[in-house]
Amino acid sequence: MKILQVAHSFPPFTTAGTEIYTYNLSCELARRHNLFVFHRINDLEKEEYALEHYSLDGFKACTINNTFRKYKSFEATYKNDAVAEKFGFILDQIKPDIVHVQHLLYLSTRIVEEMEKRNIPIVFTLHDYWLICPQGQLLKNNMKICNGENNSECMQCIAHQLNIKKNVFNTYYFLKKIMPEALFQLIKNIYLTYGKFSLNKKINLIEERITYIKGICSRVDLFISPSQFLRKKFIEFGIPQNKIIFSRYGFNLDSFKDVKKQPSAKLRFGFIGNLLPAKGVHVLINAFNKIKDDKAELRIYGEEISYKSKLGCYLSSIKKLAKNKNIKFMGGFDNRNAVNVFNEIDVLIVPSIWYENSPLVIKEAFACKTAVIASRTGGILELIEDGRNGFLFEPNNADDLYRKINLIIKNHCSIEEIKQNIKPPKSIEENAQELGNIYEDLLKDVKTF
């Protein structure tokens, strides 16, 4: 079978969780099938939309360079004709039997139309909420959960993409709050008439994105959701129940077979992941600042990503927030060698404040027999049973997290007992076999049709 995997990025260019999963899956599928990978890169020194072919670990890959240098509109963030045209060219070269989309961020939803034109079955794994939310996380700028139903709130999150200045929002909502509705509508209509207040146009852009993507979703043959929580969200979005199945991620368990905890006089808590506000590292630091026991240590592993927010640079802000001398910033790491990080911690903490799908890092911890404390949000509740194979705390609640950390430090909860209840995750071999069966079933349907 000739299979094409499509991703927003790929190792060695980036090594975040979704990329590592796609790489491991590609390696395993390549043992059984003829596999190709198409993914985006971001290289300012190369021509925009240039294609480059290379070989890696038993399969062939093709990159497309998209730096957004030619970005001219909000639509181009999700519907890029140039990317779609190049992808169509690759489809005609490779002639895959089936295409499995892992993510379309930085690519183009139009590539789904290119596949449909050629009658190629499409499988799409959902890793986050990008099809629903342009930011991908259903999280507002104020770090509050969003239900994805208010387009005016969408505008505030993506004002930089819509080219709307912040003072326009402030004026709009201030007037709406203090004025009688009739007077507000009159003033609004005057501004609209003279083209000086285009909020309605911006709302239309967001509505157009939703409508268009729903149409794209209708062209996909099968969606795969790694959590029941995410599946429910996308059914609410409009994907028919019979077109979206639940299936957990698979892992390269061989990469964790050398786990051997390094001895330490301290109890080592750890965060592993990108340093972004949605990951809740600030909540974790606030909680650990309360810990007085010098026998406990917090190690933060993650890329030093500059994330511009109301706090300025997120990394700088959390470093300033860290008052406890036992909080250590360990820097970035290669996710392909995550076992080396797990060898240096005793308890993983996942303090996310967004609706997590099915965090790969939790299952990696399980593969390493490492206890986990995680926020009670999204698909995390499907992975951790509080007090049995891990611990849960209320999201965005530093006090509750502190209590869970302190419970372990004071040995009121035995880590060793928790470890006994941890089950290993699904292997990538099993995952690849499942997907192979899914691909074959879809191909049979196409031939029958």
C-alpha positions in Angstrom: 0.0 0.0 0.0 1.3 3.5 -0.9 0.6 5.8 2.1 1.2 9.6 2.3 1.5 11.2 5.8 0.9 15.0 6.0 2.2 17.0 8.9 2.7 20.7 9.9 6.3 19.8 10.8 8.5 16.8 11.3 11.8 15.7 13.0 14.6 16.7 12.9 13.2 20.2 12.1 11.0 20.2 15.2 10.6 17.5 17.9 7.4 18.3 19.7 5.0 15.6 20.7 2.8 15.4 17.6 5.9 15.4 15.3 7.6 12.6 17.3 4.4 10.5 17.1 4.1 11.1 13.4 7.8 10.1 12.9 7.4 6.9 15.0 4.3 6.0 13.1 5.9 6.7 9.8 8.9 4.5 10.7 6.7 1.6 11.7 4.4 1.9 8.7 7.4 2.0 6.4 8.3 -1.5 7.6 5.1 -2.8 6.1 4.1 -0.3 3.3 5.5 2.2 0.8 5.5 5.4 2.9 5.9 9.0 2.0 5.8 12.1 4.3 4.9 15.7 3.2 5.5 18.4 5.7 6.2 22.1 6.1 9.5 23.8 7.0 10.2 27.5 7.9 13.4 28.7 6.3 13.8 32.4 5.5 16.9 31.6 3.3 14.9 29.4 0.9 12.4 30.4 -1.8 8.8 30.5 -0.6 6.8 27.4 -1.3 9.9 25.6 -2.6 9.7 21.8 -2.5 12.7 19.6 -1.4 12.9 15.8 -1.4 14.9 13.8 1.0 15.1 10.2 2.5 14.9 9.3 6.2 14.9 6.0 8.1 13.3 3.8 5.4 10.9 6.3 3.8 10.9 9.3 1.5 9.8 12.8 2.5 9.1 16.1 0.8 9.2 19.6 2.5 7.4 22.8 1.5 8.8 26.1 2.7 6.1 28.4 4.1 7.4 31.3 6.1 4.3 33.5 5.6 6.4 36.1 3.8 3.7 36.2 1.1 0.9 36.3 3.7 -1.7 38.9 2.6 -4.9 37.9 4.4 -6.5 36.1 7.3 -7.7 33.5 4.8 -4.2 32.6 3.9 -3.6 31.2 7.5 -5.9 28.3 6.7 -6.6 28.4 3.0 -3.4 28.8 1.0 -3.9 28.2 -2.8 -0.1 28.1 -3.4 0.5 25.4 -0.9 -2.5 23.4 -2.3 -1.2 23.7 -5.8 2.2 22.4 -4.8 0.6 19.6 -2.9 -1.5 18.6 -5.9 1.8 18.4 -7.9 3.2 16.0 -5.2 0.0 13.9 -5.3 0.4 13.4 -9.0 4.0 12.4 -8.6 3.5 10.0 -5.7 0.0 8.7 -6.6 -0.7 7.5 -3.0 -3.4 5.0 -2.3 -4.4 6.8 0.8 -3.5 10.0 2.7 -3.3 10.4 6.4 -3.4 14.0 7.6 -1.8 14.6 11.0 -2.1 18.4 11.0 -2.8 21.3 8.5 -1.4 24.1 10.5 1.0 26.2 8.4 -0.2 24.3 5.3 -3.7 24.6 3.8 -7.1 23.1 4.2 -7.3 23.3 0.4 -5.1 20.2 0.1 -8.2 18.2 1.2 -9.9 19.4 -2.0 -6.8 18.3 -4.0 -7.2 14.8 -2.6 -10.9 14.7 -3.2 -10.3 15.7 -6.9 -8.2 12.6 -7.3 -10.6 10.3 -5.4 -8.0 9.5 -2.7 -9.3 8.3 0.7 -8.5 10.7 3.5 -7.8 9.9 7.2 -7.4 12.8 9.6 -6.0 12.5 13.1 -7.2 15.3 15.4 -4.4 16.5 17.8 -5.9 19.7 19.0 -8.8 22.2 18.2 -7.2 24.0 15.3 -10.1 23.2 12.9 -12.5 24.9 15.4 -10.2 27.5 16.9 -7.5 29.5 14.9 -5.3 29.4 18.0 -5.8 25.7 18.3 -6.4 25.5 22.1 -9.8 27.0 22.8 -8.1 29.4 25.3 -8.7 33.1 25.5 -6.0 35.7 25.9 -6.9 36.0 29.5 -6.1 32.3 29.9 -9.8 31.4 30.4 -11.4 28.4 28.6 -13.4 29.3 25.5 -16.4 27.4 24.2 -15.6 28.4 20.7 -19.1 29.8 20.1 -18.5 33.6 20.3 -17.0 35.1 17.2 -16.3 38.5 18.8 -14.1 36.7 21.4 -12.3 35.0 18.5 -11.5 38.4 17.1 -9.8 39.5 20.3 -7.6 36.4 20.3 -6.5 36.7 16.7 -6.5 40.5 16.2 -3.0 40.4 15.0 -4.1 38.1 12.1 -7.2 40.2 11.4 -5.1 43.4 11.5 -7.3 45.0 14.2 -5.8 47.4 16.7 -6.4 46.7 20.4 -7.9 50.2 21.0 -10.6 49.5 18.5 -11.8 46.6 20.6 -11.6 48.6 23.8 -13.6 51.5 22.3 -16.2 49.0 20.8 -16.9 47.2 24.0 -16.7 50.3 26.2 -19.4 52.0 24.1 -21.5 48.8 23.9 -21.4 48.6 27.7 -22.3 52.2 28.6 -24.7 53.2 25.8 -28.4 52.3 25.3 -28.6 49.7 22.6 -30.4 51.9 20.1 -27.8 54.7 20.4 -24.9 52.2 20.2 -26.3 50.7 17.0 -26.8 54.1 15.5 -23.2 55.1 16.1 -21.9 51.8 15.0 -23.9 52.1 11.7 -22.4 55.5 11.1 -18.9 54.2 11.4 -19.7 51.2 9.2 -21.1 53.5 6.6 -17.9 55.5 6.4 -15.7 52.4 6.5 -14.0 53.4 9.8 -15.3 50.6 12.0 -15.0 47.2 10.2 -15.7 44.8 13.1 -18.7 43.2 11.2 -16.4 42.5 8.3 -13.9 40.9 10.7 -16.6 38.8 12.3 -17.6 37.7 8.8 -14.0 36.5 8.2 -14.2 34.3 11.2 -17.6 32.9 10.2 -16.3 32.2 6.7 -13.4 30.2 8.2 -15.8 28.1 10.3 -18.2 27.5 7.3 -15.3 26.7 5.0 -13.6 24.3 7.4 -16.9 22.5 8.1 -17.1 22.0 4.4 -13.6 20.6 4.3 -14.4 18.2 7.2 -17.3 16.8 5.2 -14.8 15.7 2.5 -12.7 13.7 5.0 -13.5 10.0 5.0 -12.5 9.3 8.6 -11.4 11.3 11.6 -9.4 9.7 14.5 -9.5 11.2 17.9 -7.0 10.1 20.6 -9.5 11.0 23.4 -13.2 10.7 24.0 -13.2 14.3 25.1 -11.8 15.6 21.8 -14.2 13.4 19.9 -17.2 14.8 21.7 -16.0 18.4 21.0 -15.7 17.7 17.2 -19.1 15.9 17.1 -20.5 19.1 18.7 -18.7 21.0 15.9 -20.6 19.1 13.4 -18.7 16.0 12.4 -21.0 13.0 12.2 -20.5 10.4 14.9 -19.9 7.6 12.4 -17.1 9.6 10.8 -14.9 10.0 13.9 -13.5 7.1 15.9 -11.6 7.0 19.1 -8.1 5.5 19.1 -5.2 6.1 21.5 -1.8 7.1 20.4 0.9 4.4 20.0 4.4 4.8 21.4 7.9 3.5 20.5 8.2 1.5 23.7 11.8 0.4 22.8 12.9 4.0 23.3 11.9 3.8 26.9 13.4 0.3 27.7 16.6 1.9 29.1 14.8 3.8 31.8 16.9 3.8 35.0 16.2 6.5 37.6 19.4 8.3 38.6 19.8 8.3 42.4 19.2 11.6 44.1 18.9 12.8 47.7 16.0 15.0 46.6 12.5 14.1 45.5 12.5 15.4 41.9 9.3 16.9 40.4 9.5 17.8 36.8 7.7 19.6 34.0 8.5 18.5 30.4 7.2 20.4 27.4 7.1 23.7 25.6 7.1 26.8 27.9 3.8 28.3 26.9 1.0 29.9 29.0 -1.5 27.2 28.0 0.8 24.6 29.6 0.3 26.3 33.0 4.0 26.5 34.1 3.2 29.7 36.0 0.6 27.8 38.0 3.2 25.1 38.8 5.8 27.7 39.9 3.3 29.5 42.1 2.5 26.2 43.8 6.2 25.2 44.2 7.1 28.5 45.7 5.1 27.5 48.7 7.1 24.3 49.3 9.5 24.8 52.2 11.1 21.3 52.2 14.7 21.4 50.8 14.5 17.7 50.0 12.1 18.5 47.1 13.2 20.0 43.8 11.3 21.2 40.7 13.0 20.7 37.3 11.6 22.5 34.3 12.5 21.0 30.9 11.5 22.9 27.8 12.3 25.1 24.9 13.0 28.7 25.7 10.2 30.0 23.5 9.5 33.7 23.5 5.7 34.0 23.7 4.4 37.5 23.6 1.5 38.0 25.9 0.2 40.6 28.4 3.1 39.5 30.6 5.6 40.2 27.8 8.0 37.2 27.2 6.5 34.2 29.0 9.8 32.6 29.7 11.2 35.7 31.3 8.0 36.1 33.4 8.1 32.6 34.8 11.8 32.9 35.6 11.0 36.0 37.6 8.1 34.3 39.3 10.4 31.5 40.6 11.3 32.4 44.1 12.1 29.0 45.5 15.8 28.2 45.2 14.9 24.5 44.4 13.3 25.5 41.1 15.7 24.6 38.3 15.3 25.6 34.6 17.0 22.8 32.7 16.6 24.2 29.1 15.5 22.4 26.0 15.8 18.7 25.2 15.5 16.3 22.3 12.1 14.7 22.5 13.5 11.7 20.7 15.6 11.0 23.8 12.9 11.8 26.4 13.9 8.8 28.4 17.0 10.7 29.5 14.8 13.4 31.1 12.5 10.8 32.8 15.6 9.3 34.3 16.2 12.6 36.1 12.7 13.0 37.7 10.6 11.1 40.1 7.2 12.7 39.5 5.9 14.4 36.4 3.6 17.4 36.7 1.3 18.4 33.9 -0.3 21.7 34.9 -2.2 22.5 31.7 -5.0 25.1 31.8 -6.4 24.3 28.3 -8.6 21.4 27.3 -5.8 18.9 26.7 -6.5 16.2 24.2 -4.5 13.2 25.3 -1.1 14.4 26.4 1.7 12.3 25.0 4.0 13.2 27.9 1.6 11.4 30.4 1.8 8.2 28.4 5.5 8.6 28.1 5.7 8.9 31.9 3.6 5.7 32.2 6.1 3.9 29.8 8.8 5.0 32.3 6.8 4.0 35.4 6.8 7.6 36.5 4.1 9.0 38.8 2.0 11.9 37.4 0.2 14.9 38.9 -2.0 16.6 36.3 -4.7 19.1 36.0 -8.3 17.9 35.9 -9.1 19.0 32.4 -10.0 17.7 28.9 -8.8 14.2 28.0 -6.4 14.0 31.0 -9.3 12.6 33.1 -9.4 9.5 30.8 -5.7 8.8 31.5 -5.5 9.3 35.3 -7.6 7.9 38.1 -6.9 10.2 41.1 -5.1 8.4 43.8 -4.7 5.2 41.9 -2.4 5.6 38.9 -1.7 9.3 39.5 -3.1 12.5 41.0 -5.4 15.2 39.8 -5.8 18.8 40.8 -8.1 21.6 39.8 -6.8 23.5 36.7 -5.3 26.9 37.2 -5.4 26.3 41.0 -1.9 26.7 42.5 -3.2 26.0 46.1 -4.7 22.7 45.1 -1.5 21.7 43.2 0.6 22.6 46.2 -1.5 20.3 48.4 -0.9 17.4 46.0 2.8 18.0 45.8 3.0 18.4 49.6 1.0 15.1 50.1 3.8 13.3 48.2 6.6 15.0 49.9 5.2 14.2 53.3 4.9 10.6 52.1 1.1 10.6 52.8 0.9 9.1 49.3 3.4 6.4 48.3 4.8 6.9 44.8 5.7 3.2 44.7 2.1 2.2 45.3 1.1 4.5 42.4 3.7 2.9 40.1 2.2 -0.5 40.7 -1.1 0.7 39.1 0.5 2.2 36.0 -0.1 0.3 32.8 2.1 0.7 29.7 0.7 2.6 26.7 -0.2 1.1 23.4 2.8 0.3 21.3 3.5 2.0 17.9 3.5 -1.5 16.3 -0.1 -2.1 17.5 -1.1 1.4 16.4 0.4 0.9 12.9 -1.4 -2.4 12.6 -4.7 -0.8 13.5 -4.2 2.0 11.0 -3.2 -0.4 8.3 -6.5 -2.2 8.8 -8.4 1.1 8.7 -6.6 2.1 5.4 -7.5 -1.2 3.8 -11.1 -0.9 4.8 -11.4 2.5 3.3 -9.7 1.4 0.1 -12.2 -1.5 -0.2 -15.0 1.0 0.1 -13.5 3.2 -2.7 -13.2 0.2 -5.0 -16.7 -1.0 -4.2 -18.1 2.5 -4.9 
